[in-house]
Structures are given as C-alpha cells and as structure tokens.
Amino acid sequence: MTDSKSARRAPGKRERLAAAAAQVLHEKGVEQTTLADIARAADVPVGNVYYYFKTKNELVEAAIQAHGRSLQGLIEQLDALPTPQERLKALLAGWIGQRELTAKYGCPTGSLASELDKRADGLDASIAEVMRRLVDWAAGQFAEMGRADSRELAVALVAAYQGISLLTNTLRAPELMVTEGERLERWIDSLA
C-alpha cells in the first residue's frame, strides 16, 4: 500500500506520459514523434501507452493539457509578486532563462501551435486556448497598470516573445532573447 504523501510526489504513468509527450513533441515535432519515443522518455513500456492513450492525437492533447498546467503553475507563481510590472518582468526573465532550449527547439507552446495549425483534427483549437490564457493573463497585468489598451499590449508582448523565439531558434542565437528581453523590460517600464 502506498502512503498518500509519496503518491502525491510521484506522478503516475498517465502524467509521466503526458509530460514526456510535451517534451518529445517539443524536441522532435508531432510528425516525427512516435509513441515509442514518448514511452521511452516516460520510462513506461510502450504497450502500456495504449492503456492510457488510444491514439497519438490523445497523447498530443495530453501534452497540450500539460502545457496548460505548466502555464497555470507559472501564473500562480507570478501572481505572488506585488506589482504587475514585476510580474511581467518575471515572465520575461523566465523566457530569457529558457533561451538555450528555445535556441535548440523553439518555444514549446508556439512551435506546437504552429505545427498543429497545419492539421485538420481540432488540436489547433486546444493549443490556441493555452496561448489565449497567457494573453488574457498579460492583459490583466496591463489593465492593473491602468492601461485602457491592455489587450493590445498583451498581444504585443506575446507576439514579441513568439517572434524572438522563432528568430532565436532559426538563427540558433540565444543572445537574441536577452537583447529582446531587455528591450521589453524598458517598454514595460515606459508604460507605467
């Protein structure tokens, strides 16, 4: 029998598979990823994958949900900061902190969104919801700063990040994210 504390700490196979799917899809893309790749990354026998996910699309959906949970966790951490400017700058710092990974594979959510947009299976709407939550949160921060144009500013912030992620990945130049992050910090300061 498992005690409840250790059960909460150790994710189950389904959660491990979802997290592994998010990672492997980021690294290899949807089309190049196999169920065996995900099973290997999750340290789960490949035959067990079918017990939790009947299709690859179900695993992609689970990866999208994992992105959503990660975003929610990040938002909860950021919301603990006292001012919207600090929250937005901490978001930027997190993005900059991932610059090496971004240079290698691109933005996890943005890359997946771009890839899923080319398919006709509805998964694009699921990943769009994750992106929309980020924009909505950022809009809330700008609104708290007293900005009537909070939605437009939020879109500009996320668009700047997605653009620099694409350039950072394409050019394999992580320093671009640092430079853009510094520019965005000055921009945030200028809006207060």
N, C-alpha and C positions, 0 to 999 in steps of 0.2 A: 504494500500500500504506500502511496506517495503522500508525503505531507503537503499541505496546501501551499506553504511558502516556497518550497522547491518547485512545485508545479507552476507557480506564477513566474518564477525566474526562467525556467527552461521552456522555450517555445515548443509547441507541438509540431508534428510533421507538416500539417497544413500551413502553419505560419512560417516554418522554415522554407517550405516550397515557395510560398508567396514572396518572401524576402529574396530567396535565391533567384526567382524569376525576374524580379525587379533588377537585380544586379546583372544577371546574364543578358537580359534583354538590352540593358544599357550598354554593355560591353560588345555584344555581337549583333544586336538588332533582332527584330521579330523573325524575319525570314531565315536568318542563319542559325537561329537558336533551335535546338531540338529538346524534346522532353528529357532525353538522356543527359544533356548538358545541365539542365535545371536540377535533375535528380542528383547528379554528381556534386553540384555546388551546394545542395541542401544536405548532402550525406544521407540520402534516402534511396533505397533500392528502386530502380526505375519502374519495376512492376507496381510498387506502392503508389506511384504518381496517379495512376488511373483510379485508385480508390478515392482520392480526394478531388481529382480534376479529370473529367471525361475527355476534354478536348484541349488543345493548345490555346484556343481562344479563352477558355475558362481560366487557364493559368495567366494569360495576359491580363484578363480582368482582375485577377487576384493581385497581380503586380501593380496595376493601376490603384487598387484599393490600398496597397502597401505605400504607394506614393502619397495617397491621401492621408493615411495615418501619420506618415513622416511629416507632412506639411502641418497637420494638426498639432503634433508634438512641438514642432518648431514655433508655431504661432503661440502656443501656451507659454513657451519659454520667453518669447519676445514680449508677450503681454505683461510679463512680470517687471519689465523695465518701466521707469517712471514717466517718460515722455515719448510722444510719437516720434520725435526726431531721433531719440536714442534707439527706439525700436527699429526704425527704418535703417539707421546706420548699422545696427547689429545684423539685420538681414543682409546688408551689403557685405559686412565682414564675413558672414557665413559663406556667401557666394565666393568671395575672394579666397577664403580658406580652402575651397574646393577647386581652385584653379588648375592644379596639376591633373586631377581627374577629368575636369572639363576639357583641358587641352587634349587629353587622350581619347575621350569618348563623347564629348559634348554634354549639354545639360541633360540629366536623366529624364526629366519630365518633357522638356522641349523636344528632345530627339525622338522620344516615343510618340509624342503628339504629331510630329512631322511625318513619321513613318505610318502611323495609323490613319492619318488623313487620306492616304492613298488607297485605303481599303474600303470595301462596302459592307462592313459587318457591324457597324454601330459602335465599335470600340472607340472611335474618334470622339464621340459624344461623352464617353466616360472620362477620358483623359482631359477633355475640354473643361469638365466640371472641376477637376483638380486645379487647373490653371485659373479658372474663374474664381475659385476660393482665394487664391493668392491675390488676384487683382482686387477682389472685394475687401480683403483684409487691408491691403495697402491704401485703398480708397478711404477706409475708416481712419487710418492714421492721418492722412492728409486732411480729412474732414475735421478731425480733432485739433489740427493745427489752424483751423478756421478758414480753410480753403473751400470756396464755393465750387471750384473746378477739380474737386478731389478725384473724381472718376477718371478724368483726362490725365491727371498727374500720375495716378496709379497705373494706367495703361502705358504711359510714357516710361515709367520706372521699369515695369516688367518687360516692355519691348526693348529697352536699352540693355537689360540683362540678357534677354534671349539673343539679341543681336551680337553682343560681345561674346556670348557663349559660342555662337556659330563661328565668329572670327577666330576666337581662341582655339577652337577645335580645328578649324580649317588650316590655320597657319601654324598650329602646334606652338602657340606663343602665350604661355600663362601670364606673362607680364602685362599683356593687354588688359586682363581683368583687373589688375592692380591699378593701372592708369585710369581705366573707366570707373572703377570703384571710387577712386579719389575725386574724380570729376563729379560723380553722382552725390558724394557727400557734400561737396561745395554747393551743388544745386539744391539739395535738401535744406542746407543752412540758409540759402538765399530765399527760400520760400517761407521761412518762419516770420 
